[in-house]
């Protein structure tokens, strides 16, 4: 694969990763609410889920993806209700002026993992996007593997930057009691992520 071809792929992948979606919103929300450490643990969750999605997209045939579409429909709505639950929980803490449950490493990882895994648009995007960059210069499997790894690394880098940026924003308010505001913002972001996932087309 030519270097220019790979650079084009990286640039397009970067635009897709940076664009606000359920993953980015949940990473930012977690970092604002619990700090950059928990945000990065959320990134670990989204990254593991994306690795699974890339593997499915890479080995999946058109027949397999068609068969999977009905399951993706239900998976998507599980994700919608999960994000809605997170949003309502945070907003309830905001309205009652409560601290809310303490964020844990496992909880942060699971939040990222399930949010990413229940976004069916990702698998469909991978299955349509990756093959467009495959050429006759090498074997299909080698190129798909390379493209998948590159995309995965791009996603980890930019998602981590979102977590660090949001975590730094939280750090600016260290020493101030802004838990209620954080709960309100996080609740709104979770519900926005739920809406984005619910409005994803055709699935």
C-alpha angles and dihedrals in degrees: 000000000000119000093235089053091052093047090053089052091050092050094050091044090051091055091051093048096046094048110104111258138141093289095051093044093050092047092051093044093051092047093049091048102040108011138258095296092061089041091056090048087054088052088054088056095049090046094054090048091048091051089057091046092049090051091051092048093046097052098029119106124209088260092051093048091048090052089048095051095085091052090047089057092059092040090056093053091048086057092047093054092043092055090043089053091052090049095049091047092053093045091050089055088048094051093045093042091234129154092234125214116319113257115241133196092247092046092050092048092048092048091056094040097051094040091054097039093051092054101097092182088074094060092045091048092050093048092052099034107045099054090056089070096050114108136184092255095093142004119300094236093051093050095044090049092050093046092048092051092047092049091047092052092047089052092049092050097049095039089051090051090053090051093048093047093049091043090052089051089055090048091058088066095047112144093027124104101237097138092119092053091047090052091050094049093044092049091052092047093050091051090047089052089050090053093049091051093046091052095052107125129256097353 
